[in-house]
Amino acid sequence: MASGSAQGFDNFYKELKQTEAKDSTLTPKQQIDRLLKPGYTYRNLNPFEVLQVDPDLKIDEVKKKFRRLSILVHPDKNQDDQARAQIAFDAVKRAWNTLEDQGTRNAAMEIVEEARGRTKMNMEEKRRRLKKEGRPLYIEEDDPVKFKLAVNILTMKLFADQERKRQMNEDKISEDAKRKREKEIEEEEKKNRLQEFEKNWEESRQGRVDSWLAFAKNNKKKDEDEAGMGVGGGKEKKKKKEKKFSPIGFRPPKTKPESR
């Protein structure tokens, strides 16, 4: 069993080295094409995939790979395809910045370790199903190369999920900030309207006072005029205004004497 495991690892290591050798011979155009494959926006979130390095590779070796790759895809080296080369170069530089910093490298490694753990759990689940069905317990991921591939695929998915969550949080923060700003604008407009009303009210104060004084003066003059009329003919005027009524509600007309 131990001999078989050792042989399996030797085969895995050999295939890995062959893959690395093949990747190292990719032309600048092939590297640009690789970095701009469909879905590259999320694919290139995985710095290990961008630089084509094993997550456990020492940082000095990662740096060497970064330098070789950055030269290959540099826009100045690809004058006939500068726009695409710039996108590829930015992806390579961003991947190196992530792995160069110990903090972001550790965060990236946590995602890789999660992918490894989930892949192993998936393998155990497959074995349980096979055992229940009475079938051989061998699965594809028992091959180290297939295991590595499964981990890489899941790692990219986890990086993409992390980015989507980040964008959702940013969108939520932006939406909250937008609502807050709209409320601030509404409060500011309300405050300005109140200030404008108070200003207009204060500016029109003298006009209101003058109108009231004129109104009071006119009423006083009218009262004085009515009082003056009451001195000479007020009672007579009052009598003219009074109406006499009979018990039945009206005064009967006077009868004229008959003429003979």
C-alpha positions in Angstrom: 0.0 0.0 0.0 2.8 2.4 0.9 4.6 1.5 -2.3 1.5 2.3 -4.3 1.1 5.6 -2.6 4.7 6.5 -3.3 4.3 5.6 -6.9 1.1 7.6 -7.1 2.8 10.7 -5.7 5.7 10.2 -8.1 3.3 10.1 -11.1 1.6 13.2 -9.7 4.9 15.1 -9.3 6.0 14.1 -12.8 2.7 15.3 -14.4 2.9 18.5 -12.4 6.4 19.2 -13.7 5.4 18.4 -17.2 2.5 20.9 -16.9 4.8 23.6 -15.5 7.3 23.0 -18.3 4.5 23.3 -20.9 3.2 26.5 -19.3 6.6 28.0 -19.3 6.9 27.6 -23.0 3.6 29.4 -23.7 4.1 32.4 -26.1 3.1 35.9 -25.0 -0.1 35.6 -27.2 -1.0 32.2 -25.6 -0.5 33.7 -22.1 -2.7 36.7 -23.0 -5.3 34.3 -24.4 -5.1 32.3 -21.2 -5.6 35.3 -18.9 -8.5 36.6 -21.0 -10.5 33.3 -21.3 -14.3 33.6 -21.0 -15.1 34.3 -17.4 -11.6 35.7 -16.7 -13.1 38.4 -14.5 -13.8 35.8 -11.8 -11.1 33.3 -12.9 -8.4 35.9 -12.4 -9.5 36.5 -8.8 -7.4 33.4 -7.9 -3.8 34.7 -7.7 -2.4 31.2 -7.8 -4.3 30.4 -11.1 -3.2 33.7 -12.6 0.5 33.1 -11.9 0.2 29.3 -12.4 1.9 28.5 -9.2 1.1 25.9 -6.5 -0.3 27.5 -3.4 2.5 25.8 -1.3 5.3 27.2 -3.5 7.8 29.4 -1.7 7.4 33.1 -2.2 10.8 33.4 -3.9 9.8 31.0 -6.6 6.4 32.8 -7.0 8.3 36.0 -7.5 10.4 34.5 -10.3 7.3 33.2 -12.0 5.7 36.7 -11.7 8.7 38.4 -13.3 8.8 36.0 -16.3 5.0 36.2 -16.8 4.9 40.0 -16.5 7.6 40.4 -19.1 5.7 38.1 -21.5 2.4 39.9 -21.3 3.7 43.5 -20.9 2.0 45.9 -23.3 5.3 47.2 -24.5 6.2 43.7 -25.6 2.9 43.3 -27.4 2.5 46.4 -29.5 0.1 44.6 -31.9 -2.2 43.7 -29.0 -1.6 46.4 -26.4 -5.2 46.7 -25.0 -5.5 42.9 -24.2 -1.9 42.8 -23.0 -2.7 45.6 -20.6 -5.6 43.7 -19.1 -3.4 40.5 -18.8 -0.6 42.5 -17.3 -2.9 44.1 -14.7 -4.1 40.7 -13.7 -0.6 39.4 -13.2 0.5 42.5 -11.2 -2.7 42.3 -9.0 -2.0 38.6 -8.3 1.6 39.3 -7.3 0.5 42.1 -5.0 -1.9 39.7 -3.3 0.7 37.0 -2.7 3.6 39.4 -1.9 1.8 40.8 1.1 1.7 38.3 4.0 -1.7 39.3 5.2 -3.5 38.9 1.8 -1.5 35.8 1.1 -2.7 34.2 4.3 -6.3 35.1 3.4 -5.8 33.5 0.0 -4.3 30.4 1.6 -7.4 30.2 3.9 -9.6 29.9 0.8 -7.3 27.2 -0.7 -7.5 25.2 2.6 -11.2 25.5 2.6 -11.3 24.2 -0.9 -9.1 21.3 0.1 -11.3 20.5 3.1 -14.5 20.7 1.1 -13.1 18.5 -1.6 -12.1 15.8 0.9 -15.6 16.0 2.4 -17.1 15.5 -1.1 -14.8 12.5 -1.6 -16.1 10.9 1.6 -19.6 11.5 0.6 -19.0 9.8 -2.7 -17.4 6.9 -0.9 -20.5 6.5 1.3 -22.8 6.5 -1.7 -20.6 3.9 -3.4 -20.5 1.7 -0.3 -24.2 1.9 0.1 -24.6 0.9 -3.6 -22.1 -2.0 -3.1 -19.8 -0.6 -5.7 -15.9 -0.2 -5.6 -14.9 2.7 -3.4 -12.4 4.2 -5.8 -13.2 7.7 -7.0 -11.5 10.1 -9.5 -10.2 12.4 -6.8 -8.1 9.5 -5.4 -5.8 10.4 -8.3 -3.5 13.2 -7.0 -3.8 15.1 -10.3 -7.6 14.9 -10.3 -7.6 15.9 -6.6 -5.5 19.0 -7.4 -7.8 19.8 -10.3 -10.9 19.5 -8.1 -9.3 21.7 -5.5 -8.4 24.3 -8.1 -11.9 24.5 -9.5 -13.4 24.8 -6.1 -10.8 27.4 -5.1 -11.8 29.6 -8.1 -15.5 29.2 -7.1 -14.7 30.3 -3.5 -12.7 33.3 -4.7 -15.7 34.2 -7.0 -18.2 33.8 -4.1 -16.0 36.0 -1.9 -15.9 38.7 -4.6 -19.7 38.6 -5.1 -20.2 39.0 -1.4 -17.9 41.9 -1.4 -19.7 43.6 -4.2 -23.1 43.0 -2.5 -21.7 44.6 0.6 -20.4 47.6 -1.4 -23.8 47.9 -3.1 -25.6 47.8 0.2 -23.2 50.4 1.6 -23.7 52.6 -1.5 -27.5 52.2 -1.3 -27.5 53.1 2.4 -25.2 56.1 1.7 -27.5 57.1 -1.1 -30.6 57.0 1.1 -28.7 58.9 3.8 -27.7 61.6 1.3 -31.2 61.9 0.0 -32.5 62.3 3.5 -29.9 65.0 4.2 -30.9 66.8 1.0 -34.6 66.6 2.0 -33.8 68.0 5.5 -31.6 70.7 4.0 -34.4 71.7 1.6 -36.9 71.7 4.5 -34.6 73.9 6.5 -34.1 76.3 3.6 -37.9 76.6 3.1 -38.4 77.4 6.7 -35.7 80.0 6.7 -37.2 81.5 3.5 -40.6 81.6 5.2 -39.2 83.3 8.3 -37.3 85.8 6.2 -40.4 86.7 4.2 -42.5 86.9 7.3 -40.1 89.2 8.9 -39.7 91.4 5.8 -43.5 91.7 5.5 -44.0 92.6 9.2 -44.1 96.4 8.6 -46.6 96.0 5.8 -48.9 94.0 8.1 -48.5 96.6 10.8 -49.4 99.4 8.4 -52.4 97.5 7.1 -53.7 97.0 10.6 -53.2 100.6 11.5 -55.0 101.8 8.4 -57.8 99.3 9.1 -58.1 100.5 12.8 -58.0 104.2 11.7 -60.8 103.7 9.2 -62.9 101.9 11.8 -62.3 104.7 14.3 -63.3 107.4 11.7 -66.5 105.5 10.9 -67.4 105.2 14.5 -66.8 109.0 15.0 -68.9 109.8 11.9 -71.8 107.6 13.2 -71.5 109.2 16.7 -71.7 112.7 15.1 -74.8 111.9 13.2 -76.4 110.7 16.4 -76.2 114.1 18.1 -78.7 116.0 15.8 -80.9 113.5 14.1 -79.9 110.3 15.6 -83.2 109.7 17.4 -85.3 110.7 14.4 -83.2 108.4 12.2 -83.7 105.7 14.8 -87.5 106.3 14.7 -87.5 106.0 11.0 -85.7 102.7 11.2 -88.1 101.3 13.8 -91.2 99.5 12.4 -94.5 99.2 14.3 -96.3 96.0 14.1 -99.9 95.1 14.9 -100.7 92.1 17.0 -101.4 90.2 13.8 -98.0 91.0 12.5 -98.8 94.1 10.2 -100.4 97.5 10.4 -103.8 97.6 8.6 -104.3 100.4 6.1 -106.4 103.4 7.2 -109.9 103.4 5.7 -111.0 106.4 3.7 -114.3 108.1 4.6 -117.1 107.4 2.2 -117.9 110.2 -0.1 -121.6 110.9 -0.5 
